[in-house]
């Protein structure tokens, strides 16, 4: 269960996202996502979606991948899954479209969705 951004500089893309969340980005602030707890997980801020799931990010040579993780012992609902994935892609298209070439989301969990 992941969202993947193909990019030549995945660390730059993640840093831009983090800066916009922390409102350091001069051209656009992101208020719909927050870093949570240990500051390595991301959750949505809308009351109906907050804490329904979390994303964790990993970087490879050409990808920034966000894997969804569930909230403790509660499974992520199909609706929350689709909202989180769709909204993360929308956020990146709105703010960082020059920093990646392709965004994709898995429809169902696959073996390649692990963020380790």
N, C-alpha and C positions, 0 to 999 in steps of 0.2 A: 504494500500500500504506500505508494510514493509519488512525489512530484519531482521531475527531473528537468533541470535547465542545462542545455548544452551551451557551453561558453568557453572562450579561450582563456578566461581568467576567473575561475570560480571563487577564489578568495576575494577578489575585488567586488564581485556581485554580492557575496554574503556580507562583506563590510559595508557596502552601500545600503543594503537592507537594514542592517543593525543601526547604522547612523541615522537612517530615516525614522526608525522606530524610536530611537533615543532623541529625536528632534534636533539632530545636529545637521541634517541635510538642508542646505539653504534653499533648494528649489522645490522641495515638496516633503511634507511631513506625513508619516503614516501613523494614523491613530487607531487603526482597526486591528493591529497586531501588537502584542507585547511579549517581551522575554519574561519567562516565569521562573520563579524559585531560584534554581542554581544558575540561571542566566544561560542555559544551553537549550532550553525548550521554548517553543513559541506557541501561544494560544491566541484565539480571537477575543476581541474586547466586547463585542455586542453581548448584552446580558443573556440572551437566549442561546448563545453559542460559547460563551466563555467557559473554559474548563471542560468542555464536552470531549475534547481531544487535545493532543499536543503534537507538535512537529519537532523533530530533532534533525539537524543538518549534518551532512558529511560532504567532503570534498574529494574528488578524484582529479586526475590530470585534465579532464575536459568537461567535468560535470559538477554541478551543485545539486545535491539530492536532499529532499526533505521527506523523511519517513514519518508517518503518523503513528503515534503510540497512544494506547488507551489510557483512560483516567483510572488508575489503580485497578480494581477488580471489575470495572464496568466496561463492557464491550462498546465500541464506537458504533453508533447507529448508522444505517445506510444514509440517512439524511444528513447527519453531521459529517460523515465521511465525504459526501459529495460537496457539501458546503465548504468545508475546509480546503479541499483540493481545488475546487473551482475558484474560490476567493483568493487563494494564494497565487494562482496563475494570473488572475485578473490584476492583483496588486503589482505583480512583477511586470505585466504588460503596461500598466498605467505609469509606473515609475522608472523601470529599468530596461525598457525595450531595446536600447542601444547596447546593452551589456550581455545579451544572450541571443542565440540564433533560433533555438527550438525549445519549447516547453511541452512536457507530456505528463500524463497522469495514468497510473495503472487503475484499471477498473476493478480488479480483484487482487488480493494478495498473491504475490509470486515469490519464488525463491530468491530472485534478485532484488527484492525490496528491503532487504535488511540494511540498516544503517549501523555499521560497526566501525 
